[in-house]
């Protein structure tokens, strides 16, 4: 099972962490894993390229642990309100998209939110 924990501070979604193998099918055939990988890279690229904002990420190929954070979603780090709103909204949209997937793939995916202050890359 893959567990995805989203980080939220107040009204702002500022990151997430994915841990574990989905286990839906064999490597290379796992549609749940493929969906997560594609959406995760979309989030990273959108923040970094489309919004020209800071995004930190670590991807551990062995453990499949992934951590993505963007301080640019938080008012204490980003002055541009539209940019903050866009980045936080993008991460929030990923949260809701994964919740839709949980309805069908509940044995392979778990999603939650934690209220947490931005902590750099910890």
N, C-alpha and C positions, 0 to 999 in steps of 0.2 A: 504494500500500500504506500502511496505517496501522500505525505502530509504537507500541506501548504499553510503557513502561518503568516498572516498579513500584519504589518505594523502600522498603528494609527496613533496619532497624537492630536487630541481634540477632534476637529473635523477633517484633519488631513491624513490621507493614506500616504506613507512615505517609503514603503518597502515591503519585502516579503522574503520568506525562506522556504525552500522546498527540500524535503528529505525523503529518501527511500525510493525503491522501485515500485512502479504501479503493479506489475505482475499480471497484467491483463493477458499478455501473450508473450511469446519468445522475443528476444532482442531482435530488433529490426522489423517486427510484425506488430508491436504493441501500439495500438492507436491512441491509447490514453497517454502514454509517454510521448508520443509524437506530437499530440495536441499541446501538452504542457511545454515541450521544448520550443515549438513554434511560437506559442504565445509569449513565452518568456523572452525569446530573442526579439520579438516585435516590441515588447515593452522597453527593453534595453536600447534598441536602435531608435525608437521614437523619442525617448528622452534625450539620448545623446546627439542624434543627428537632427531630427525634426525640430526639437525644442532648444537645441544648443545648450543643454543643461548638464550639470554634474550628475553622473550615475556611477555608483561603485558596484561592482559585482565580482563574485568569486564562484567559479564552477569547478567542482571536484569530480572529475570523470569516474574515478574509482568508486566513490560512495554515492554518486549522483546528487550530492548536496549542492544546492545553489542558493546564494544569498544575493539579493538585489536591493540596494538602497539609493535613495535620491534625496539629499538634503534640500534640493531645490523645490521640494513640495512643501517646505515649511517656512513660515513667515520670518522666523529668526535668522534664516540663511538666504532668502531670496526676496528682494524688494518688489519684483514684478508680480503683481497679484494675478494677472492673466496667466503667466507662466506657471505659477504655483498651482492655480486652479486646474490647468490643463494636465500637469504631471500627476497631481493627486487624483484627478478624475480618471486618468488612464489606468492607474494602479487599482482604483476602485472598480473600474469596468472589468478588469481582470478578475477581481474577487467575485463579482456577480456572474461572470462567464463560467468560472470554476464551480460556483454553486449550482448552475444549470447542469453541468456535467455530473455533479455528485448525485443528482436525481436518478441518473441512469447507471452510473458506475460507482455506486456507494461502497462496494467491496474493494475498490481500488484507489479511492481518492477521499481525503478528508481535508476540510478547509475550516480555518478559524481566524478570528481577529484578536489581537492583543493590543491593549492600550500601552504604549511604550514611548518614552522620550527617545529622540534620535541619539544614537551612541557611536557615531562614526561607523567603523566596520566591525564592531564587536558582535 
